[in-house]
Amino acid sequence: MDEHQPNEFETRGCGDKPKIHQRNDDIYKHGCCKRDAYDWLEHIQLPQNQPAFDFIEVRFKNSRKDFFKLPPRMEVVTGDIVAVESSPGHDIGIVTLIGEAARLQMKRKNADPNAPDAKKVYRRVRPSDIEKWVSSVHNEENVLQKTKRISRDLKLDMKMNDVEFQGDGTKATFYYTAEERVDFRELIKILAEQFSVRVEMRQIGMRQEASNLGGMGTCGRELCCSTWLHDFRSVNTGSARVQQLSINPQKLAGQCAKLKCCLNYEYDCYVDAMKGMPDTDTVLKTRKGPARHLKTDVFRRIMWYSYMDDYSSMMALPVDKVIEIIANNKKNILPEKLEDFAEIKEKKVDFANEEDDLNRFDHNF
């Protein structure tokens, strides 16, 4: 497609817009998908006499996916565009997982393949289905902008994030965020009348909003919630404290204005590494004076201390030495000074000399 025209189907995993009179076998691109799925069982043959699993996973806009039952004697492959059961009418989606991979994914998401209300796959798409689908998707951005203006005119305290049209164009789902309950009955009436569709309003959280919109994190990579992260676990400032991070909301918050999900990634490692370490609030008593804890290098198992009446220098003590000093303090045994136990002694930086060195460096270059 023209590089100057936006690809409206990229949010559905398509590298190009579907063509009405073509097979469209190559429009599904793994690199375009949010929360892409890889079928690692694709080339493994089933045992003899074991029937193929008759459910498939189908993706729609952004990260919305669902499972559907195949009709008898219908075979599909990853990337096929299919018409599936919806309420009302039918929806259009792209097959992402089939066979045993779909079975394992259903088990992971606690979806019951024997449920009596399991949705069905109707057929592979026809040219008429593709035509309606393309027309509906092309209309989404225009509808979203008009909906934002209507909600502002109604003075509703809500933020419209996205709109998703059903494949047959009969229903539109509007995604919004709001801090409090919103009475949008008048909005639904106006939208249904103006766009001639069945309207469904769906509230999402800040994290889901960031996941749908996408973006780059402070690490320089695409947001985890837009690529692979499926489950949003609660994050609190305790995770940052355990990892010796400063409680700075501007640095700890992600694009969703919530604490970054990655604060949980290494939390368990830090908890395990800190087992057996002494309490950082404990003051070490020496004949030279009491010393207070400043910081900890968790994985090197080094704790930094300085005298309470002299913060000009810091001393790095191994954890076992700190435990030994605390045990002796409880017996009223005071060591002469901490320098006798220190591995590293870090002196106070002379900022005046450091600035002169930088000026000389700039002058040389």
C-alpha positions as CSV (number, residue, x, y, z in Angstrom):
1,M,0.0,0.0,0.0
2,D,1.0,3.7,-0.4
3,E,3.6,4.5,2.3
4,H,1.9,7.9,2.9
5,Q,-1.5,6.3,3.7
6,P,-1.9,4.9,7.2
7,N,-2.7,1.2,7.5
8,E,-6.1,1.0,9.2
9,F,-5.8,-2.7,9.6
10,E,-2.4,-2.8,11.4
11,T,-4.3,-2.9,14.7
12,R,-5.8,-6.2,13.5
13,G,-2.4,-7.7,12.6
14,C,-2.6,-7.0,8.9
15,G,0.4,-5.7,7.0
16,D,-1.9,-4.3,4.3
17,K,-5.5,-3.6,3.7
18,P,-7.5,-6.7,2.5
19,K,-8.4,-6.8,-1.1
20,I,-12.0,-7.7,-2.2
21,H,-11.1,-10.0,-5.1
22,Q,-8.0,-11.7,-3.8
23,R,-7.2,-14.6,-1.4
24,N,-5.5,-12.3,1.2
25,D,-3.3,-15.2,2.3
26,D,-0.3,-12.9,3.0
27,I,-1.8,-9.9,4.7
28,Y,-1.4,-11.3,8.3
29,K,2.0,-10.2,9.6
30,H,3.3,-11.3,13.0
31,G,5.4,-8.1,13.3
32,C,2.2,-6.1,13.2
33,C,0.4,-7.8,16.0
34,K,-0.1,-6.6,19.5
35,R,0.4,-9.6,21.9
36,D,1.3,-11.8,19.0
37,A,1.0,-15.6,19.3
38,Y,3.5,-18.1,18.0
39,D,2.4,-21.6,17.3
40,W,5.3,-23.7,18.6
41,L,3.4,-26.9,17.9
42,E,2.8,-26.1,14.3
43,H,5.2,-28.8,12.9
44,I,4.5,-31.5,15.4
45,Q,2.3,-34.3,14.1
46,L,-0.6,-35.7,16.2
47,P,-0.6,-39.3,17.3
48,Q,-2.6,-41.7,15.0
49,N,-6.3,-41.8,15.4
50,Q,-6.3,-38.5,17.5
51,P,-8.7,-36.0,15.8
52,A,-7.6,-32.4,15.4
53,F,-8.8,-30.0,18.0
54,D,-11.9,-28.3,16.6
55,F,-11.5,-24.8,18.2
56,I,-9.4,-22.0,16.9
57,E,-8.3,-18.6,18.3
58,V,-9.4,-15.6,16.3
59,R,-8.0,-12.1,16.8
60,F,-9.8,-8.8,16.3
61,K,-8.8,-5.2,16.9
62,N,-5.9,-4.5,19.2
63,S,-5.5,-7.4,21.7
64,R,-9.1,-8.7,21.6
65,K,-9.2,-12.4,21.0
66,D,-11.7,-15.2,21.4
67,F,-12.2,-18.9,20.7
68,F,-14.6,-20.4,18.2
69,K,-15.7,-23.9,17.2
70,L,-15.0,-25.0,13.7
71,P,-17.8,-26.6,11.7
72,P,-17.3,-30.2,10.6
73,R,-14.8,-30.8,7.7
74,M,-13.7,-27.2,7.7
75,E,-9.9,-26.7,7.8
76,V,-8.1,-23.4,8.4
77,V,-4.6,-22.2,8.7
78,T,-3.0,-19.3,10.6
79,G,-3.7,-16.0,8.8
80,D,-7.1,-17.1,7.3
81,I,-9.8,-14.5,7.5
82,V,-13.1,-15.9,8.9
83,A,-16.6,-14.9,9.7
84,V,-17.6,-15.8,13.2
85,E,-20.6,-15.8,15.4
86,S,-21.4,-12.5,17.2
87,S,-24.4,-10.9,18.9
88,P,-26.0,-9.7,16.8
89,G,-24.9,-10.7,13.3
90,H,-21.4,-11.8,12.6
91,D,-17.8,-10.5,13.1
92,I,-14.7,-10.8,11.0
93,G,-11.4,-11.8,12.4
94,I,-8.0,-13.5,11.6
95,V,-7.1,-17.0,12.8
96,T,-4.1,-16.8,15.1
97,L,-3.9,-20.3,16.7
98,I,-5.2,-23.7,15.6
99,G,-4.8,-27.3,16.8
100,E,-3.0,-28.2,20.0
101,A,-1.7,-24.6,20.5
102,A,-5.3,-23.4,20.6
103,R,-6.2,-26.2,23.1
104,L,-3.4,-25.1,25.5
105,Q,-4.4,-21.5,25.1
106,M,-8.0,-22.3,26.0
107,K,-6.8,-24.2,29.1
108,R,-4.6,-21.3,30.1
109,K,-7.5,-18.9,29.9
110,N,-10.0,-21.3,31.5
111,A,-12.2,-21.4,28.5
112,D,-14.3,-24.6,28.3
113,P,-14.5,-26.2,24.9
114,N,-17.6,-28.2,26.0
115,A,-19.6,-25.2,27.0
116,P,-23.1,-25.2,25.4
117,D,-22.9,-21.5,24.5
118,A,-19.5,-21.8,22.6
119,K,-19.4,-19.5,19.6
120,K,-19.0,-20.9,16.1
121,V,-17.1,-20.2,13.0
122,Y,-19.5,-19.6,10.1
123,R,-17.3,-19.6,7.0
124,R,-14.3,-18.2,5.3
125,V,-15.0,-14.6,4.3
126,R,-16.6,-13.9,1.0
127,P,-15.9,-10.8,-1.2
128,S,-19.0,-9.2,0.2
129,D,-17.8,-9.7,3.8
130,I,-14.4,-8.1,2.9
131,E,-16.2,-5.1,1.4
132,K,-18.3,-4.5,4.5
133,W,-15.3,-5.1,6.8
134,V,-13.1,-2.6,4.9
135,S,-15.8,0.0,4.8
136,S,-16.5,-0.4,8.6
137,V,-12.8,-0.2,9.6
138,H,-12.3,2.8,7.3
139,N,-15.0,4.6,9.2
140,E,-13.7,4.1,12.7
141,E,-11.4,7.1,13.0
142,N,-14.0,9.5,11.7
143,V,-16.6,8.1,14.1
144,L,-14.2,8.3,17.0
145,Q,-13.5,12.0,16.4
146,K,-17.2,12.8,16.1
147,T,-17.9,10.9,19.3
148,K,-15.3,12.9,21.2
149,R,-16.9,16.1,20.1
150,I,-20.4,14.9,21.1
151,S,-19.2,13.8,24.5
152,R,-17.6,17.2,25.1
153,D,-20.8,18.9,24.0
154,L,-22.7,16.8,26.6
155,K,-20.1,17.7,29.2
156,L,-19.5,14.1,30.1
157,D,-16.5,13.4,32.4
158,M,-15.0,10.6,30.3
159,K,-12.3,10.1,27.7
160,M,-13.0,8.3,24.5
161,N,-10.1,6.1,23.6
162,D,-11.1,3.9,20.7
163,V,-13.9,2.5,18.6
164,E,-14.2,-0.9,17.1
165,F,-16.8,-1.7,14.4
166,Q,-18.1,-5.2,14.1
167,G,-17.2,-6.9,10.8
168,D,-20.7,-6.7,9.4
169,G,-21.0,-3.0,10.4
170,T,-24.1,-3.5,12.6
171,K,-22.5,-2.8,15.9
172,A,-19.8,-0.5,17.3
173,T,-18.0,-0.8,20.6
174,F,-16.7,2.4,22.2
175,Y,-13.9,2.2,24.7
176,Y,-13.6,4.9,27.3
177,T,-11.9,5.7,30.6
178,A,-13.5,7.5,33.5
179,E,-12.7,8.0,37.1
180,E,-16.3,8.0,38.2
181,R,-19.6,6.5,37.0
182,V,-20.8,8.2,33.8
183,D,-24.5,8.5,32.7
184,F,-24.1,8.1,29.0
185,R,-27.7,7.2,28.1
186,E,-28.1,10.4,26.1
187,L,-24.8,9.8,24.3
188,I,-25.8,6.2,23.3
189,K,-29.1,7.6,21.9
190,I,-27.3,10.2,19.8
191,L,-24.6,7.8,18.5
192,A,-27.1,5.1,17.5
193,E,-29.2,7.7,15.7
194,Q,-26.3,9.4,14.0
195,F,-24.3,6.3,12.9
196,S,-27.2,3.8,12.5
197,V,-25.4,1.1,14.5
198,R,-26.0,-0.8,17.7
199,V,-23.8,1.0,20.4
200,E,-21.9,-0.8,23.2
201,M,-20.0,1.3,25.7
202,R,-17.1,-0.5,27.4
203,Q,-15.1,1.0,30.2
204,I,-11.4,0.2,30.4
205,G,-8.6,1.0,32.9
206,M,-5.6,3.2,32.4
207,R,-3.3,0.2,31.8
208,Q,-5.7,-1.1,29.1
209,E,-5.7,2.3,27.5
210,A,-1.9,2.4,27.2
211,S,-1.9,-1.1,25.9
212,N,-4.4,-0.2,23.1
213,L,-2.7,3.0,22.2
214,G,0.9,1.6,22.3
215,G,4.1,3.6,22.5
216,M,7.7,3.4,23.7
217,G,8.8,3.0,27.3
218,T,11.6,4.8,29.0
219,C,13.8,1.7,28.3
220,G,13.6,2.5,24.6
221,R,11.5,-0.6,23.8
222,E,7.8,-0.9,22.8
223,L,5.5,-1.1,25.8
224,C,5.3,-4.6,27.3
225,C,1.5,-4.4,27.6
226,S,1.3,-3.8,23.8
227,T,3.5,-6.7,22.8
228,W,3.5,-9.7,25.2
229,L,2.1,-8.8,28.7
230,H,-1.3,-10.4,29.1
231,D,-2.0,-10.1,32.8
232,F,-1.9,-6.9,34.8
233,R,-0.6,-7.6,38.3
234,S,-1.0,-5.0,41.0
235,V,2.2,-2.9,41.6
236,N,2.9,-1.0,44.7
237,T,5.8,1.2,46.0
238,G,7.0,-1.7,48.2
239,S,8.4,-3.3,45.0
240,A,10.5,-0.2,44.4
241,R,11.7,0.0,48.0
242,V,12.9,-3.6,48.0
243,Q,14.9,-2.9,44.8
244,Q,16.6,0.1,46.4
245,L,14.8,2.6,44.0
246,S,14.0,6.1,45.0
247,I,10.3,6.8,45.4
248,N,10.0,9.3,42.5
249,P,6.6,9.1,40.9
250,Q,7.9,10.7,37.7
251,K,10.4,7.9,37.2
252,L,8.4,5.0,38.5
253,A,5.2,5.8,36.5
254,G,4.6,4.5,33.0
255,Q,2.6,6.1,30.2
256,C,-0.6,5.0,31.9
257,A,0.3,7.2,34.9
258,K,0.4,4.0,37.0
259,L,3.4,2.3,38.5
260,K,5.4,0.5,35.8
261,C,4.6,-3.2,35.5
262,C,8.3,-4.0,35.1
263,L,8.8,-3.2,38.8
264,N,7.5,-6.7,39.5
265,Y,9.8,-8.4,37.1
266,E,12.9,-8.6,39.4
267,Y,11.0,-8.3,42.7
268,D,11.2,-12.0,43.6
269,C,14.9,-12.1,42.9
270,Y,15.5,-9.2,45.3
271,V,13.4,-10.8,48.0
272,D,15.4,-14.0,47.8
273,A,18.7,-12.2,47.7
274,M,17.8,-10.1,50.8
275,K,17.0,-13.1,53.0
276,G,19.3,-13.1,56.0
277,M,20.3,-9.4,55.6
278,P,20.1,-7.3,58.8
279,D,17.6,-4.6,59.3
280,T,18.7,-1.4,57.7
281,D,17.3,0.7,60.5
282,T,19.8,-0.8,63.0
283,V,22.5,1.6,64.0
284,L,26.0,0.2,64.3
285,K,27.7,1.3,67.6
286,T,31.5,1.8,67.7
287,R,33.9,3.5,70.0
288,K,34.4,6.1,67.3
289,G,30.7,6.8,67.1
290,P,27.4,5.4,65.9
291,A,27.0,4.7,62.1
292,R,23.8,4.7,60.0
293,H,23.0,2.6,57.0
294,L,23.0,4.5,53.6
295,K,22.5,2.0,50.8
296,T,22.8,-1.7,50.0
297,D,24.3,-3.5,47.0
298,V,21.9,-6.5,47.3
299,F,23.6,-8.9,44.9
300,R,27.2,-8.2,46.0
301,R,25.9,-8.4,49.6
302,I,27.6,-5.2,50.6
303,M,26.1,-2.5,52.9
304,W,27.3,1.1,53.0
305,Y,27.5,2.9,56.3
306,S,28.8,6.3,57.5
307,Y,29.2,7.9,60.9
308,M,26.2,9.9,62.1
309,D,28.4,12.9,62.9
310,D,30.4,12.7,59.6
311,Y,28.7,12.0,56.3
312,S,31.8,13.0,54.3
313,S,32.7,9.4,53.7
314,M,31.0,6.0,53.2
315,M,32.3,2.6,54.1
316,A,31.3,-0.7,52.4
317,L,30.9,-3.6,54.8
318,P,30.2,-7.2,53.9
319,V,26.8,-8.4,55.2
320,D,28.5,-11.1,57.4
321,K,30.6,-8.4,59.1
322,V,27.5,-6.2,59.7
323,I,25.8,-9.2,61.3
324,E,28.8,-9.8,63.4
325,I,28.9,-6.2,64.6
326,I,25.2,-6.2,65.5
327,A,25.6,-9.4,67.4
328,N,28.5,-7.9,69.4
329,N,26.6,-4.7,70.1
330,K,23.8,-6.8,71.7
331,K,26.5,-8.1,74.1
332,N,27.7,-4.5,74.7
333,I,30.9,-5.2,72.8
334,L,31.9,-2.2,70.7
335,P,34.5,-2.4,67.9
336,E,37.1,0.3,67.7
337,K,36.0,1.7,64.3
338,L,34.2,0.5,61.1
339,E,37.2,1.1,59.0
340,D,38.7,-2.2,60.3
341,F,35.8,-4.1,58.7
342,A,35.4,-2.1,55.5
343,E,36.2,-3.5,52.0
344,I,35.8,-0.2,50.2
345,K,36.1,3.3,51.6
346,E,34.5,6.0,49.4
347,K,35.6,9.5,50.2
348,K,33.6,12.6,49.6
349,V,33.8,14.0,46.1
350,D,35.5,17.4,45.8
351,F,33.1,19.1,43.4
352,A,35.4,22.1,42.8
353,N,38.3,20.0,41.5
354,E,35.8,17.9,39.5
355,E,34.5,21.0,37.7
356,D,38.1,22.1,36.9
357,D,38.8,18.6,35.4
358,L,35.7,18.9,33.2
359,N,36.7,22.4,32.0
360,R,40.1,21.1,31.1
361,F,38.5,18.2,29.2
362,D,36.2,20.5,27.2
363,H,39.1,22.8,26.4
364,N,41.2,19.9,25.0
365,F,38.4,19.0,22.6
